[in-house]
Amino acid sequence: IQGSRSYFPKVPQYSSNEEILESFLLQYYLNQNHGQRIPAEIIIPALTIDTKALTEQLRAAIDVRCRILQPKRGERLQYLTLASKNAMNAVHSKLGLQSTMQSRLQSLTKVLAPEQAIERMECFDISHTMGEQTVASCVVFDGNGPRKADYRRYNISGITPGDDYAAMAQALEKRYKNAIEKENVPDVLFIDGGKGQLTQAESYFQNWPQPPILLGVAKGESRRPGLETLIFGYSRKTIHLPADDPGLHLIQYIRDEAHRFAITGHRQRRAKVKKTSTLEEIPAVGA
């Protein structure tokens, strides 16, 4: 086994298994990212699919000899059994994750907004090295978990090195200047930091007709997970959730994801700077 990957495509409600598998095979193997890795054999379940016609379609499109097989015995049937087992494990894992996410979100909603449905949550984090190559990250979550397609990073410039407050203000401006028109305003905005970072968010949203719920997540003593102080925007009310509270686990998950995303972006930016030189900017010299 060289690898395994699971996909969860969105399909019309009354699609047949044959239609789903046939469409997926064509899209998967005709995708440019997979065009150079066409196998000699493709093993599929025993569905009523015209494998001969499908094989001819693939061969004509990619000009590579391959066979689509529906094994009934032998080693290839064992491969198919293993693939089916992996697929079911992936489904159970995804359903379990969604169930956990829903229970965590329900617990968090009771604390933040008992009378309001929370559908979109965002979190900001700032990363830099001694004030250099500052990057702000914004991660997005909904009731099903991370929405990675909506994640964004912002390069911060024109501020005093190491000024996290100014970095946060600039990141908020970049993120939300057109958010109302695009209907991308979150229901809850988490700020990884204390009252200083939270003040920047309060200043930015103070004149909005319906600002998001603002919540600062300040690390506790010794920065240990479970000791976070949650600071509500505007009222500055503070609460400490029990370490085993599902709502706190969701906040920690979102905060850690924002931190990871920011650090990754900062390291990429820092590496790019290290590989370039100001000498490259000299006319007629360059790289």
Salt bridges, closest charged atoms under 4 A:
GLU41 OE2 - ARG67 NH2 2.76
GLU41 OE1 - ARG76 NE 2.71
GLU122 OE2 - ARG120 NE 2.96
GLU122 OE2 - ARG175 NH2 3.08
ASP125 OD2 - HIS259 ND1 2.84
ASP142 OD2 - ARG147 NH1 3.27
ASP150 OD2 - ARG120 NH1 3.37
ASP150 OD2 - ARG147 NE 2.87
ASP164 OD1 - HIS128 NE2 2.95
ASP192 OD1 - LYS219 NZ 3.47
GLU202 OE1 - ARG236 NH2 2.71
GLU228 OE2 - ARG255 NH2 3.04
ASP256 OD1 - ARG255 NE 2.83
GLU257 OE2 - ARG260 NH2 2.90
